[in-house]
Structures are given as C-alpha cells and as structure tokens.
C-alpha cells in the first residue's frame, strides 16, 4: 500500500511539472501570435515615415515609394470581368488535374478532394472561373445568413483551415444535404500552405449546395491581412503567371462574404465577437462589399481638413493627364510618376503622396482608410434608408466599426468593453455586454472562432459564448485539438473533437508536450536574439558594478521590460538559461550563445541582423506590396531601395556594400532577381542541439 | 539578518505568485481549486493527495469557498510557510526504486491497474497515461528500471 502511494506521489508530481510546461508553452505561442498582430502598428509607422519625413534622393526613389501607395483596383463589374477573364486561358491537354464544368456537381467536389490529397493543382482557368461563379452567388446573399433547423435537422458550425481536416470533417460528419447544414466561420485563409486549396474546396461546396453551406467572413479574409500572413497563390509557377488575376479576384470575393449567420433566430454565429455598440440592424443594411479590408493602411496626422484637400485636388487636375473625373479605374492603375513634383521640396513631395492617395479614396470610394476629413459623410446605404424618414443615418466610420468589431473582437472575463490593443482591432467584451446583446435581440447564445483553444472549443460568459476552433495542431503538431459543434432543433451543442495527425496520436503526452515546447522555445529564442542590444542595455542597468553578471530575478524583470510579452519568465528560465554560477547569470555569454544559433551570417553587421529578425514579418509585407505581380521575386534594385528606406527609418547605417554583402552572403540571387521568401527563410534560428 | 530573511521570503512569494499566475485563467488572482495540487507540485514539493487536502483546509480555514476557486491572498501565506519550512521534500530516488521493487510480483499490466486503484487512486486519465508510457505493450510488464529515470527527469 505504502509503495503504491509513493509511486503515485512521484507520478503526480511529474504530471504537475508537465502540466506547468504545457501551460507555459501555450502562453508563449499566444503572446508571440498576438505580438505579430501588433507589428501592424510598426508597419503604419514605416509608411507614415515615408509619407511625412523621408526625402527621396532621386526620381527613382520617388517612383519606388509612390508604387507602394498606388495599388488601386478597379471594381467596376465590366472591368473586373475583362481583367480577370478566364475564358482566354487555355488548358493544355497535358494537364492531369480535375477539370470543372459549371454548374458544379458533387462529383467535381470529390474529384477535387482527391486531387488535393494527392497534392495536385487546379488549373488557373478553373480557379478563376470558380471565383467568378462564387462571387456571383455571394452577391445575392444578405449580410446575415439565416439557417433554420426546421429544414435541416442538424447544423454543424466549424472553421476549417487545413485540407486534411476538411476531408476528415466532411467524411466523418457527412456531406452537406438538406438535412445537414454547414456554417464555416471564417479564417479559411490562414498561415498554412494550403490556403488556396481550402478556399477552392469551400467555394465548390458552396456552389454545389447553395442552400446548405454558409460561409462567414473572418478577419483573415482581408486584403491587408493576406499581405501580412503570406497568403500565397501557391508555389506553382503555372499559377504564378496568373497570380495577379487570381489574387484580385479573391479580394473581390472576400468582400462579398456574409458577415454573420443566424440559426433559428436564436444563435448568432460570427467570426470574432461583439462590442457594446454592435447593431444587427445596421449590419444587415450596410454594403458589405465596400470593406475590402477593415484594417487601416495609413495613419494620418490631424491636418486641416477640406480646404487643403480641395486645393490639392485642384492642383492635381492640372498636373495629371488622366483627369480625375474620368474612369477612376484607369487613374488608379497608372502610377503618376511623371507628374511628381521636384524632389527638392520635401513638403511638396509628401503632399503629393497624400494627394495621390487621397484621390484614390475620393474617386474610388472603396479604399480602406476612412477619410478623416469627412467624418460626417453619409454613406450610400444610409442615404438609401433616408427614404424611410424614420430610419437613422450613419456615417462610413460607424459602419466600418461595426464590421471591425464583428471580425476582430475577443471575449474577456471582466465586465465592460474596451479596445483590443493586443490585436490592433475590435474590442474585448465582457459578460455584461453579452448579456445585454442577447437580451436586445432575443438570442440564446453566440458562437464564434478567432482564438485557438486547447480542446478545440471553450465556453465562457456563463455558457453564453462558445468559441469553436477547428484547426488542430495549430501551433505545432500536438499543440491542441480541433473541434466542431452540431446543433439540432433543441439548439443544444454537441461537440466532436479530433487531432488530425497520425503522429500526434502515437506520441505520449510527454513527447507531445516536448515537441510543442521545442517549437515554442525556438520562436522565443529568436525573439530574444532580435532584441540583443536592447537587452544588453537593460541588463547593464542592473549591473552597476559592471561585473558582467546579474541575478536571475533581475534577468526576468529585464527581459520582460524589453520584450513585453507578459510571459512567466521565471517559469521559463530553466529552458532558456543553461549555465548559472551561484544564482547569477553571465549575460554577455548567454546572449552570445543565442547568437550562435543563427546561420552563417558573420559578414553581416550585427545591428542589421537584429533589425531583420525584429521586423521579419513587416519586411515580408513590404516586399509583398512591392512585388506587384505576386511572383515572389523582386529586382535587385527594388531590394536595394527597400533596404535604404527601411534602414533610414530605423536609423541604421547601411552602405551599398552592406547591402551587397547581404545579397552575396545568402545565395538567393536568381538572374538579377531576389526571391524574398528564400531571403527571409535564411533568417531563422537553427534548431538548438540538445546539450 | 532580518533583512536577509525578508529577502528570502520576498523571493519565495514572487515564485509562488508567478506559478499561480500560470494557472490563473481569468487574470483575477483566483485559480480552480483542482489546480492547487499542480501548483504546489510544480514549486518543487512532493505532497500526497492527503497532504494537498490538508493544505487546502488550511487555506480555507475560515470560510469554505463555495465557488471552487482559491484566491492568491489566501494561498500565498500558507504556501510561503510550506516552502520556508521545507515541507514535502522530494522522495529520494532510491526510496522510489525500493517502492517499485517491493511490488515485484505485481508488475503485470492487470496488477498495475489494481495498484493504481489502491493507495490514493489514480483517475482514469492518469492510469491510462501511465500504462501507455510505462507498460511494455509486448510483454505487458512494467519495467520499472526503464520507467524510473523518466519519472525522475526534471
């Protein structure tokens, strides 16, 4: 008996340690993920800097910068059809992938699923055609879809972002049918490499079963977020050729995705959450396609409003040849480099940039940034409703906030409603906000996604808010399970959980946790390395006598003050710091050890290296914006110019030689073009060898 | 001398607070009472279940908290004392080895299961995990010499 107790005691302790590790790992991943979303702000700063402070030193530089801002798109129906036309694309006989014909049939769906499992591709022509048809279908749908369990006995709600989980879901749970509806709750486009395949599958099912399949828009179905999270149009060269068209079509399909789904008028399904100002009536009426991206691209300073703009606009008319009034589309497609003012006048230049951009906003009226100079402007939708004298009018700003909140908010345990600074969009809403909202619209509960949960689902707010997350192994194999929820006419949720990876099953809990942990710590070490100089200063502050050592306690405080990830550093310490003497850490050598883990970059100056690591995701976005044809390649000159701009913003000295060194040291030069994906790949920490 | 002790106490309190925070889901200084065992153990202690319960009783000494949550303010002083007094010391490895050896006749899978139910019984999950890791699927025997180092590794 006693022996048994002893063993159990040991065992329980061991399990407790494991549990602690698991939680810490989870925290690491989450905080890094949210920190990435904060990078958005840094990106804004960079663009503002370019607009307001930077003086281009040559016309080439000027052109280059202007290209970053001029990315207009034509939305007029006819132009869209012509630009993204698919009929002219020929499908060669050698193509062995699935061939689609419209209207789609269930056989096409099966063929597609099979093909993707075999890692085949769908030809660009069919992709474009599919997107056209999808857009046509989505346009007729209302902002809020309605599903009733009278017609379908069962409704399944999930978010899917992997082909494997889509397959298993559909085969396990059954294909859509009149008695089986599906609601896919956004974020179809994530960081996985199979984003394109997932979208194709979902859209196919949408077209085959239009009454039984419902899609909600998620925050990732957004132009700016796509740029950031590298929604790649496949590494397939064939698709790359038509990449531009495909991406443009996607943008025009995403904006037509419905914003929410209502089940039996009792359960609201949205991607993110709500805020204390969420208004379902407004949401039903707005023109959702106007919000191609709900994230602001430019941070504008508070300037004098209309008078200046009118002046600028007046100015522009005399300067540009494609006159502002003419086809807005044509204007936006051409950079106005020929007409830019002389470089000598910095103020003029930044005004010119602003004006160019402003024109786009004014003429197209569809770009992201809500013009701060026209806060009172009534939107088209509110003007329409003006016809009924009792209807309220609302501004573009208010509409935008509604959509932003729905797609980006997160529930919090405390009461109230506050801005979600972590994500950079939406709010944190408390149980009181939920309560009021449900009461106002006579609803029973909310279903949302947006946050990864260990078990695939989680209730909060007294079981009034359900988070459903269907991508298992989201951070790493074994990190979490996925789940989907089924509702019958009684609206009682039934959950199905899974972990879609064979390896995950055969691993014991210990192994699974170790693996996930390794991944998390690698990411964390990379982050630490990226802040080397800031860390050194912070450590020195605690090392008044300049001994080169600090206490572990001070180490924890210093690291948190620099990284600001809100992590329990004391708990993580054993994994991050290997050698200590009398409870003191030699920080310089610790940082050197971290540096040792990165690849062969001795020739590159360390400050530059740090900058690269710190801003990897932003650099990626910038490269992507420059890469207009979405080929993954930019010219050497463009690469150089990007670096010049970036390093002046970051206040680093960077000579031409320095840039050449960069290029040479990593052999990714392809006929004068740089594959920036490879470039960024080169800056990853090597796996640490177990000591 | 007094300040030395204070420094030690402060350090211990910080440690406890940090461990507590990891399990504090709602960031409101409370944790689910079922996690207390985990927290205590992750701080380096080796209580058995009865001892954990004892500690909990001490924490809830005045009022039994019906909500099933334990507040940091109540937990901290009790736990600090535990660490200062160095209670629930780790069981030395060789004692554990002896424990396994005394069960020699019982190392077949079925008997392991029985064992799990005696003493301070394992939950279903605990038992399954132990069986998966410790028992060799082919011979159906728990090879404690192999299993022991796994348990001991920190």
Interface residues (C-beta under 8 A of the other chain):
Chain A: X1 X2 X3 X4 X5 X6 X7 X8 X9 X10 X11 X12 X13 X14 X15 X16 X17 X19 X20 X23 X24 X27 X413 X414 X508 X509 X510 X553 X568 X570 X571
Chain B: X11 X14 X15 X18 X19 X21 X22 X23 X25 X26 X27 X28 X37 X38 X39 X40 X41 X42 X45 X46 X47 X48 X49 X90 X91 X95 X96 X98 X99 X100 X102 X103 X115 X116 X118 X119 X120 X122 X126 X129 X130 X132 X133 X150 X151 X154
